[in-house]
Amino acid sequence: MHRLSKSFRTKDHANLHMRIHTGERPFSCSICSRTYTQRQSLKMHILTHKGEKPYKCTLCDKVFAEKKRVKLHMRVHTGERPFKCEICGREFHEKGHLTQHMKIHSGERDFQCSLCAKAFKVKTQLKTHMRTHTGERPFKCSVCGIGFKQSGGLSEHMRRHTGERPYSCSFCSKTYVRRKSLQKHMRIHSGLKCPICDQAFAEKKSLEFHMNIRHTGERPFHCSVCDKDFVAEWWFNKHMRIHTGEKPFSCPFCSKKFRTRCKLKRHTKIHTGEGPFRCSICSKEFATEPGLNIHKNRHAAEKPFECGICAQSFGSKLTLKSHMEIHKVVLKLFQASNPLLPWSQNSRPDRVALVPNTRREALRRLSEARETHSNHRCDSFSRLSQCQKQLVQCSLLVCRLVFKERSYVCT
């Protein structure tokens, strides 16, 4: 093996360099036990504990505890990324960032949480994770007092107070609070467009998903429980949790569990106090804008979302969507098994008279229907009458959806 020889002006410099090869780090921080090869590096590190940051960037006024950090930071402005991943070609400002990135390819996770056994690629990720157990939020907002686990979270939060949107798209001048949001947006300018409707997409898989759901109608993933079909496997897996009851995403604050990561994220904002949407009537805060809108409807007693089948109104689109599932399930049941249906399974029944959705009215109509159609009573109709819980929800749908002709309707 051929070795490159490096020369030094003094013996001391040569000895310092040798510590890179031997791993010797004789200078240790008395506060956090971090070790260094040089005394000067330790001195610079001590400044981070004291909060002193004497080195300032001349372009953006950001301050640093160490001079070398300023040099590394300047690459953000110059665009220099000298460290390249040989596997995927991604480039980085710092060697340490490349080292961390390589663990994505290797799958290596050396840092394990002693409380929940979750493993992480880098020590800083573990340190941040530990705060979910301890509840520590060391980064406080000077305006509203909300605490954050990471300094980046505080920086993003502060922009809500200042209105600052520092990340701007060079193509369409759209601005963003977060760099990641801009990066995601920039993919739209990738040139990936739907050949049918010209909608733009960030990634090829997003375009394929769109083509399936909007244009081709292909839904290869079938649920054997409720006969629903899905475009994507992840969507199908998410749906199956409704049937299995699986809730793999757990809140670190109150142990409440959720079917999706999105719902968990929304829920945790209740604990962190990050709800930026405030009700103008009672000042209650919400983590999401839809949550605020639902709450406002309750103040006004508004129910703007109406069911197109039974005209029942709801305060939110989500509640209406849940209600519509009742119609779908019952319609499928009767299309599959009702001997009175004179139309094919693929056709839709005619809309008939609307009736009030009350248990008493349902029982009355059921009784009348039994007498009126005693000679050709539907098996499904009888089966539904066995269960009062189902009867309250579904019997009116029998009157409304089972029969195609108005003369069959029990009035």
N, C-alpha and C positions, 0 to 999 in steps of 0.2 A: 504493500500500500504506500503510495507516494504522499508525503507530508509537505505542506508549505511551511517555510521557516519565516517567522516574523522577527524583526529587529527592533530594539529599544535603545534609547539614548542612555538610560541609567539602569543600574541593577534593580533599584526600587520599582521602576516601571515594569521591568520584566517579572519581578515577583508578584506585583499586582495582577498582571496579565495571567500568570500561572493559576491564580485562584479560579479563573473561568473554567480551566480544565480539571482542577482538583475538587472544585465545589466548595472550597473553604470560604466561610463568611464569618469572620471573627468579630464583627461589630453588630451588637444586638440592641434593639430598642427596649428600654426598661418599661415602656407603657404597653406595647402590644407584642413584644418578643420577635418582631420582624428583624431579619438579619441582612447584613450588607457586606460587600467585599472591601469597601473603602469607608474611612471615617467621615469624609466629606458627604458621601451619600446618606449616611446616618443623620448628619446634622441637617441636611435638607429635609429628610423625612420627619424629624422632630418638629419642624415648622408646621406640618400638617396637623399635628395634635394641638399646637398653640393657636392655630387658625391664621397664621401669618402667611400672606401670599404676596411677596415682594416683586414678583416678575409679571409684567403686563404685556399683553399682545397689542401691538401698535395699530392693528387693523380693526379689531372688534372690542377692545378694552377688557377682554377676559383676563383674569389674573390667576397666577399659579404659584405654588410653593417652591417649585424647582425650575431652574433655568432650562434644563433639558426638556421639560414638559412644554415650554413655550415653543421650542424648536419642532417638537413633534406636532404641536397644535397648528403651526404654520402650514403644515401639509394640507390641512382642511381648506385653507384659502388658496394655496397653489394648485391643489388637485393632485399632488404627488402621492402615488401609492406604490412604493418600491417593493413591497412584499406580496408575492403572487403564489396562489395555491396551484400546485402542479396537477391536481386532480380535476378541479372544475374551472380553473382560470380566474377565480375571484381575486381581487387585489385589495391590499390593506395599507393603512397609514403606518401601522406599527407592527413589529415582529411578534409582540405578545398577542395581538389580535389574530394574526395568522395562526399562531400556536393554538389558541382557543378554537378557532375555526376548524382546524384539522381534526379535532375531536368529534366533529359532526360526521366526518367520513369514517373514523375508526369506531365510533359508538362508545368511546371510552368515557366513563363517568366515575372519577376517582373520589369525589367528595359526597359523602353520604350523611343524611340527617340522622342523628342519634335517637330522635323521637318518633319519626314515622317511616324511616328507612328509605325515603326518597333520595335518589342520587342525582348529582349535578356534574356538569363538565368542568366548571371553574369554581374556585373558592368564593368569589364574590356572589355568585348565584346562590350558593349555600347560605352565605351570610344574610342575604336578602330574604331567602326562604325562612330562615329561623325566626324572623320577625313576625311571620304568620302564627307561630306558636307563642311567642312572648308578648305579641300585641304592640311591640315597640314601633313607634313612628317618629323617628328623630328629626325629620325635616318638616318644620312648621311654617305655615303661611303667615306672613306678618300682617295680612289684611283681615282674614277671617279666622285664623287660628287652626285650620284643618291640618292634620299631620299626615305625612306620607312616609312610606317605607324606603323610597329611593329619591335621590335629589332630582332625577329626571322627571319624576311624577310631580314634584313641587314646581319645577320650571314650567311644565306644561300647564299646570293649574293656574299659575300666576298670569298666564296669557289671557285667562278668562276675565281677570280683573283689569288688565291693561288693554285688552282688545288686540294685542299684537299677533300678527300672522306672518311670521318671518320667512316662510317657505313659499316661493312663488314659481309657478310653471312658466318656463321660457317660451312655450308655444301659445298658450291661451290666457296667460296672466292670472289664472286662478290662484288664490292664496290659501295656505294651510297653517294650522297651529303646530302640527307635528311633521317632522321630516318623513316618517314612515307613510303618512297620508299622502304626501307629495310623491314619494317613490311609487306608491300604488297607483296614483293618478297618472303618472308619466307613462305607465304601460298602455294607457288608452291610446296614446299617440304611436303605438307600436305598428299600426297599419293593419291589425287584425279586425276585419269587419265582416258582418254577416252579409252574404251575397244576395239575400232576399230583402232584408229591411234596413241594411246599412248601419245597424247598431254596432258600436265599437267595443272591443274587449281587451282586457289586460293580458290574458293568457289564452293559449290554444284550447285548454280544457274548458274554459268558461264559454268560449265560442261553441264548442261541441255540445255542451250542456244546453245552451240557448237554442241551438238547431233542433235538438231532440224535443225540448219542451214547447217550443213555439211553432216549428214548421213541420218536422217529420212525424211528430207524434209518437215516436218510438219510446217505449217504457219497459225495458227488459227485466226490471226487478219487481217480482210479484209477491205480495203478502198473502199467504195461504189462510190467514185468520179472517181478514175482512175483504179480501179480493181487490185491494187497492194496488195500483201499479206505479212504479217510480222510475224516474229518468236516471238517477245516480245511486250507486251502492250506499254512499254515506247518508243519503236522504232516506233510503230504505231502512238502514240500521237505526237511524234516529227514530223513525216511525215505529219500529218493532219494540222499542222501549215502552211505548204506550200499552202494548199487550203484555209484555213481560213484567212491567212495573219497575224495571231497572232504572236507578238514578245514580250514575257513577260520579257525578260532580258534587262534591261536598263543601259547604261553607266553612272556612277555617274559624269563623267567629261563633257561630251558633249550631254547627253540625247539621243544618238543614240541607237536604239533598235535592238535586235537580237533574232532569233528563238531558239538558243541553248546557254546554259551557257558556253560551250567550246568556241564558237565564241566570246562571250562577253569577256572572259578571255584573249583571243588572242588580241582582240581590245584594251583593257585597257593598255596593254603593250606599245602601241604607245604613250599614254599619260605619262606613268611613265618613259619612256626611258629605259625600261628593255630589249630592243631588242638586244640579244647577238650575232646575226648572221649578220656579216658585209660583204658587197660586196667589193671584192678585186679591183674592177675597179673604182667605184665612192664613196666608203666608206659609202654608205647608210646602215642604220641598220634596221633589221627586227626582229619581235617578234618570228617568227618560221623559221625553216630550209626550209620547203616547200615554204614559202614566198620568201626567198632569192633565191631559185632555179628558181622560176618563173621569178624573176627580172633578174637573170643572163641570162636566155634564151632570154630576150628582148634585152640585150646588144649584144648578138651573133646572134640575129635574127633567133634563132633556133626554130624549131617546131617539137620536137622529137616524139610527140604522134599522131599517125595516126589512123583515123577511118577505121575500117575493112570493112565498107560497101561502103563508097563513096570516100575513100582515102584522105579526107581533113585532113590537119595537124594542130596541136594546140601546144601552148607554155606550157601548163600545163595539168596534168592528170584530174584536176577538170573541166577545160573547155571542154575537150574531153568527160567527163562523162555527162555534161550538153547537149552537142551536141547529144550524143547517145540517149537521151530521146526523141528527135524529131523523130528519126527513129522508136523507139518503139511505140510511140503514133500513128504515121501514119500507121504503119504496122497493128496495132490492128484495126484501123478504117476500113481498106480495107479488112482485113480477115473477119471482122464481116458483111460487107455490099456489097462487090463487087460481082456482079453476074457472072463475067468472071473467077473467081478463080476456077480452076478445082481440087484443093487440099483441104484437110480437114483443119479445123481451127488450129489443133495442129501441123501441119507440117510447115516447113519453106520454103519460096520461093527460087528458084534458083537465084544465083547471076548473074546479067546480066551487060551489058555495062555501064561503068561509064561515067557521063556527067558533065560538069562544072556547078557549082552552082551559076548562075547569073540570075537576074530577066529577062533580055532580052532573054536569051536562054530558060528560063522556059516558057515565053509567046509564043515563036516560036514553041516549042515542043507541048505546049498545043493546039495551033491552028492546027498543023499537026495531032495531035492525034484525034481531033474532026472530021477531014475530013476522016482520015483513018478508024476510028472505028465508023462512023456515024450510022451504022445499029445496033450496040450493045454497045452504049456508057454507061459507068458506072455511076450510080447515084452519087456515092461518088466523082467521077471525076468532075461531073458538080457542085456539091455542093462546092468543093474546089475552083472552078473557080470563085465563087461569091465573094470570099474574097481575095483581092490582098496581104494582109499581110500574110495569110496562104499560098497563091500561091507561094510566094517567098521562103518560108521555105519548102513547102511540094510537089510542083508539080513534081519535079524531082524524088521524091521518088515514085510517081505514075508510072513514066516511068520505074523505076528500080525495084519496088517491087510488083506492082499489078499483072503483068502477069508472068506466070510460063515459057512459051515457048518464045524463042528469037524472033520468028516470030511476036509476038504481040507487041514487043517493038517499040515505035515510034522513028525512027532514022532520 
